[in-house]
Amino acid sequence: MSIAACLLLYSFAVVVLGPRLLTRWTRAGVAPRLGITAWLVAIASVLASWAAAAVFLTVELIHHWNQPGQILSTCFAVLQVVATGGAGIILQLGLFVLTALATAAATVLAVRLARSLARARSRTHDHARMARVVGRRMPGSDAIVLDAPERLAYCVAGRPHTIVVTSGALDVLDDTHLRAVLAHERAHLTGRHHLLLATTRGLTAALPRVALFTAGATEIARLLEMCADDAAARSHGPQTVLGALLTLSGVASLPAGALGATGVGVVARAERLVEPAGFTQRMRSRLLLAAAATLLAVGPLLTGVLAAAGIAFCDPSTIY
């Protein structure tokens, strides 16, 4: 079996098993940063496997194009016959076209992702600019106030980044809750959470049928809110953050591309603020997620090494 086939099998296993396992391990938000890391590493691991498989398949096809007598591997002999033309020029050309289509698909994916990121950047920058034009600066803060009855507080990336609070939110938030909300939004901007969201949502738009990408985008968005909650709680206390969260909950949806205190996962976030995880649970979750992220990070490389070494049903003489 070639390295390309092994990498594709590895990526298939991660795509099928990853969403369910990672969702279960990160649902409680005990270690949100490590949870985000595990999701991102899983997604990157699959993309890297696909890219490497395409490269190895192309190299393998070219390398054996004019060597019909050379056997690629005992368990991949059929592909060897087709690739070297032993099964006829039609099948040989068909495999070549298939390889070209796989390369084209990877290119299309990259282009779609780049366009999605560009659109998201343009949308948020325009929103930030218009908010600064229409709104007014909040006294004693860098936030912008928009006159609107909806109770909203959110941030958008731009030049500069902008925190927006509506007059409706100011009417229901006291000073301590307002400071906690602003700390929450600053944590989003400081952590560059908008870049992670734009990337994961771009992948979802490009490949909406891949559950790892769709579930990853949803879970990462929820975990990012928990990270911002933790940052605000460190300076203002979990009860203050909880009070602000409940005050603004159940409001209208946020603008596209915005990150807000009540954007996603309000119930789960409130539960973890009311009853934080104990030391044992935190350590167990951290060790589990760290181990998962490490295995996923080395997965493609380890798969390639095992395939090249002839382990796991791969022929030792196969080098591609």
Residue, then its C-alpha position, 0 to 999 in steps of 0.5 A: m500500500s502506498i504512502a498516499a493510500c495510508l494517508l487517505l485512510y488516516s484522514f478518513a479515520v480522523v474525519v469519521l471519528g474526530p467530530r464525535l470524540l472531540t465534541r464529547w471531550t470539549r463539550a464542558g469547556v473545562a480546558p477551552r484553550l486546549g480544546i480549541t488546539a485539539w480541534l485546530v490540530a485535527i483539521a490541520s492534520v486532515l488537510a495536511s494528509w490530503a495535500a501530502a497524499a496528492v503529492f505522493l500520488t502524483v510522484e508515484l504515478i510519474h515515477h512508474w509511468n514508464q516502468p510497467g515491470q516494477i511492482l509498487s506493492t503486493c497489496f496495491a498491485v492493481l493500482q500499479v498495473v493501472a498506473t503503469g499502463g499494464a491494464g491499457i492506455i485508457l485506464q492509465l489515462g483515467l488514473f492520470v485524469l483522476t490525479a489531476l482532478a484531485t490536484a484541481a480539487a485541492t486548488v479549488l478548496a484553497v481558492r474558495l478558502a482565500r475568497s471566504l477570508a477576503r470577504a469576511r475581512s472586507r465585511t468586518h472592516d466595513h462594519a467597523r468603519m461604519a460603526r465609527v462613522v455612525g456611532r459615538r465614543m463611549p466616555g472613558s472607553d475605546a468602545i463605540v455606542l450605537d443608538a439601537p433598542e437591541r441589547l447588543a455588545y460585540c467586537v469586529a475586526g478592522r483598522p482599528h478593531t472596534i467594540v460596539v455597544t448599543s444604547g439598549a445594552l447600556d440601559v440594562l447593564d450597570d457599571t460592573h457588568l459593562r466593564a466585564v462585557l468590555a473585558h470579554e470583547r477585548a479578550h476576543l480582539t487580543g486573542r485574534h479570535h476573529l481569524l480563527l472563526a473566519t478560517t474555520r467558517g471558510l472551510t465549512a463554506a468550502l466543504p459543508r459536507v465534511a462533519l469535522f469542519t462543520a462541527g469544528a467551526t461550531e465548537i471552536a466558536r463556543l470555546l472561544e466565547m468561553c476563553a473570553d469569559d475566563a479572561a473577563a472573569r480573571s479581572h472582574g470575577p465569574q459572578t459579574v461575568l455571569g450577571a452580564l451574560l444573563t442580562l444580555s442573553g436572549v437578544a437579537s443575532l449579532p452582525a455577520g463576522a462579529l464576536g459578542a458576549t451572547g453569541v453562542g453557547v450561553v447555557a453551557r457558559a453560564e453553567r461553567l461560571v456557576e459551577p467551575a470544574g474541580f482540580t481533578q477534572r481540569m487535570r484529566s481534561r487537560l491531559l486527555l486533550a493534550a494527548a489527543a492534540t499531540l497524536l493528531a499533530v504527529g499522525p500524518l508524519l507517523t502514518g507516512v513513516l509506517a507506510a514507508a517502513g512497510i508496517a501496517f500492511c504496507d510493502p517494505s519495498t514501496i518508497y512512494 
